[in-house]
Amino acid sequence: MSAAAQAEHGEDGKAKGGGKKKILLLALPLILAGAGAGLWFSGVLPSLLGMGRHTVADGYAEARPEAPRPPTFFDMPEIVTNLNAPGRRPVFVKLRSKLEITRAEDAAAIQQAMPRLLDLFQTYLRETRPEELRGSAGTHRLREELVARANIAVAPPAGSTQPAPRITDVLFTEILIQ
């Protein structure tokens, strides 16, 4: 091999310039992705793809968000039941609470489901150990469990066309463990 050919191919005979091609192959997708992201977030690309904002003139009705309704509170009857405590001495809990509901019209459906609500609440409380109710974490866990059970209790029967009442929170007005 001549000296000029060796300089072009390097000492081992492989072609030089492969490093520049590798850098180009790695950098080009990154540059294209950056340009695409810039076009997307600037709003140019969505409008080019027909995904931009539609106006009333385009034939789409403008959606107006509903004004948020203030929550409605429903008083639960006082619950007194025993807890799952080890030993011979029984431990009782006294619970007063309010249900936060999304619509005031749902109060009648909740009143109708009250026997089921009380049964689910008392059954859960009877299986709860006193140490599970200690601290803010215990109260938070109790709240989550009661909200889930309340939504199950007020769900309409299968095949019903009525919208289900939605209970968003259980607010404790009194919790006494004795």
C-alpha atoms as one frame of an Amber mdcrd trajectory, in Angstrom:
protein
   0.000   0.000   0.000   1.275   3.454  -0.816   1.947   6.100   1.799  -1.048
   8.133   0.612  -3.362   5.133   0.911  -2.017   4.367   4.402  -2.645   7.946
   5.519  -6.217   7.759   4.216  -7.013   4.400   5.760  -4.890   4.629   8.885
  -2.363   2.187  10.261  -4.640  -0.868  10.391  -6.151  -0.331   6.948  -9.661
   0.700   8.159 -11.204   3.872   6.767 -11.039   7.039   8.924 -14.042   9.325
   9.453 -16.253   6.681  11.186 -16.272   8.776  14.369 -17.901  11.700  12.590
 -20.588   9.428  11.142 -21.377   7.998  14.583 -21.705  11.455  16.090 -23.977
  12.487  13.216 -26.139   9.357  13.652 -26.525  10.065  17.371 -26.984  13.829
  17.173 -29.429  13.945  14.252 -32.337  12.168  16.079 -31.801  14.364  19.139
 -31.886  17.521  17.036 -35.039  16.349  15.218 -36.749  15.412  18.512 -35.880
  18.815  19.995 -37.213  20.628  16.942 -40.403  18.536  17.016 -40.935  19.230
  20.703 -40.376  22.936  20.137 -42.928  22.988  17.319 -45.403  20.951  19.372
 -45.256  23.101  22.504 -45.275  26.335  20.541 -48.559  25.240  18.943 -47.307
  25.171  15.358 -47.352  21.383  14.913 -50.835  20.768  16.396 -52.350  23.413
  14.136 -50.604  21.892  11.105 -52.006  18.490  12.022 -55.544  19.871  12.487
 -55.473  19.422  16.245 -55.585  23.113  17.109 -58.338  24.937  18.892 -61.708
  24.759  17.216 -63.963  27.747  17.205 -67.716  28.068  16.992 -67.231  29.048
  13.331 -65.667  25.615  12.712 -68.947  24.030  13.751 -67.925  23.057  17.249
 -69.923  24.331  20.164 -67.821  26.099  22.730 -67.812  24.155  25.969 -68.484
  26.273  29.003 -67.493  24.809  32.321 -70.208  24.590  34.934 -69.853  26.734
  37.983 -68.762  24.480  40.847 -71.551  23.689  43.260 -70.966  24.118  46.943
 -70.921  20.753  48.710 -73.890  19.531  50.692 -73.526  17.751  54.010 -75.706
  14.907  55.227 -75.809  14.055  58.956 -75.261  10.401  59.795 -76.813   8.923
  62.914 -74.504   8.286  65.842 -72.828   4.886  65.724 -71.758   3.081  68.887
 -70.157  -0.323  68.402 -67.454  -2.507  69.858 -64.021  -2.827  68.256 -62.006
  -5.973  67.612 -59.946  -5.800  70.800 -57.949  -8.674  72.260 -58.612  -9.675
  75.846 -61.709  -9.871  77.943 -62.378  -6.157  78.252 -64.495  -4.762  75.376
 -63.456  -1.547  73.651 -66.167   0.649  72.172 -66.142   3.420  69.587 -68.657
   6.228  69.349 -68.710   7.883  65.935 -70.590  10.934  64.725 -70.032  11.959
  61.136 -71.340  13.870  58.157 -71.270  12.773  54.545 -70.189  15.298  51.943
 -72.272  14.810  48.793 -72.005  16.481  45.419 -75.683  17.303  44.919 -78.379
  18.227  47.424 -80.872  16.149  45.397 -79.017  12.993  46.443 -80.039  13.349
  50.103 -83.241  11.363  49.530 -81.342   8.467  47.946 -78.868   8.472  50.830
 -81.683   8.469  53.384 -83.243   5.524  51.576 -79.910   3.630  51.700 -79.337
   4.452  55.387 -79.846   0.894  56.718 -77.220  -0.405  54.270 -74.877   2.486
  55.123 -75.106   1.845  58.868 -74.598  -1.888  58.365 -71.448  -1.387  56.268
 -70.029   1.194  58.666 -70.691  -0.929  61.776 -69.383  -4.112  60.157 -66.148
  -2.368  59.238 -65.759  -0.786  62.680 -66.353  -4.139  64.448 -63.396  -5.637
  62.547 -61.119  -2.675  63.309 -58.596  -2.939  66.126 -58.222   0.064  68.466
 -54.565   0.597  67.485 -55.619   0.988  63.838 -57.549   4.142  64.763 -54.691
   5.872  66.556 -53.181   9.028  65.133 -53.966  11.007  62.031 -52.967   8.109
  59.755 -55.569   5.891  61.424 -58.250   8.546  61.041 -57.313   9.078  57.405
 -57.474   5.336  56.711 -60.869   5.127  58.443 -62.149   8.029  56.345 -61.039
   6.382  53.078 -62.637   3.066  54.007 -65.926   4.676  55.018 -66.098   6.762
  51.813 -65.596   3.628  49.725 -68.273   1.737  51.660 -70.697   4.669  51.524
 -70.428   4.878  47.736 -71.095   1.133  47.506 -74.136   1.453  49.776 -75.785
   4.278  47.817 -75.125   2.837  44.356 -78.371   2.265  42.461 -79.365  -1.304
  41.641 -78.091  -2.835  38.402 -80.134  -1.751  35.403 -81.264   1.490  37.021
 -81.179   4.614  34.890 -80.823   6.962  37.855 -77.433   8.615  38.356 -75.615
   7.293  41.396 -75.226   9.667  44.325 -71.569  10.428  44.914 -70.144  10.746
  48.400 -66.880  12.658  48.279 -65.879  12.670  51.945 -66.771  11.559  55.440
 -66.253  14.287  58.028 -65.892  13.211  61.633 -67.593  15.410  64.194 -66.824
  13.053  67.094 -64.708   9.948  67.531 -64.561   8.515  71.026 -62.754   5.263
  71.799 -63.403   3.851  75.253
